[in-house]
Amino acid sequence: MAQRKSLFDSPLNIITGVTDEDYRREEARLAPVLDVLSKISSCGYYIVDYFKKDFLYVSPNIAYWCGIPAGKVKAMGVDEFINHAPQDDLERLIELHNEWFKMLYVNSHVDCLKTSLIFDFRFRIAHKPPRMINHRVTPYALKDGKLWLEMCVVTMSSEISHGCVMMRKDDEDSYLEYSFRRHKWSIKENTPLTETEFEILLLSARGLTIEAIADEIGLKPDTVRKYRQVILKKLNTTCFASAALHSMNYNLLKIKS
């Protein structure tokens, strides 16, 4: 029998000293907010607890994306949950978390609480083809400088193939991309969308024609047509629905301050 994989095997993230009072405080702060978010958002949310090596919280909407009720997901625990991924996705998921811990703890310039990890992987649902889902992960609470609680938002993926990984800081336009082939990070420059490009992208994803978009935002049809060409080139796709989802998952809107 193959050995089960675990997110908690990394020697870089050993958590100690978390008290019952710590849990009461965080659960009181988090659960009501996440329950409300689940009512008004289609995204799924969960919190990984690296001290107890389990879920601290799983939102009801997680069922939309993995096809398993939230109560069952929480009962099965993190390791059984991730073992629903196909083997190659699972291997990548474990490697990615190990490399992320190295970046968080070995590089002193990385601020854990301002860093997010964005990636796609497939999830196996009984008697159905694996479903690609997008994960956006960020540290929520540290204990003695180590990652104790990790917040994750789960939503639809815009990718066709698995293995797309980005690590970014809140206040930087550049980001780090991880290559599973070379097993290393590389710096990439973001290609953000302007406010006008993003508006045209969303209207296009809704199915509006070029003429309707032009009327909506007060531009000439030829100008809208040129914008649409630029948007698809920036996002390296031919589908506006996929482009809209990708731009939101990867925070590509640039707002002028």
Order of alpha helices (4+ residues) and beta strands (2+ residues): alpha-beta-beta-alpha-alpha-alpha-beta-beta-beta-beta-beta-beta-alpha-alpha-alpha-alpha
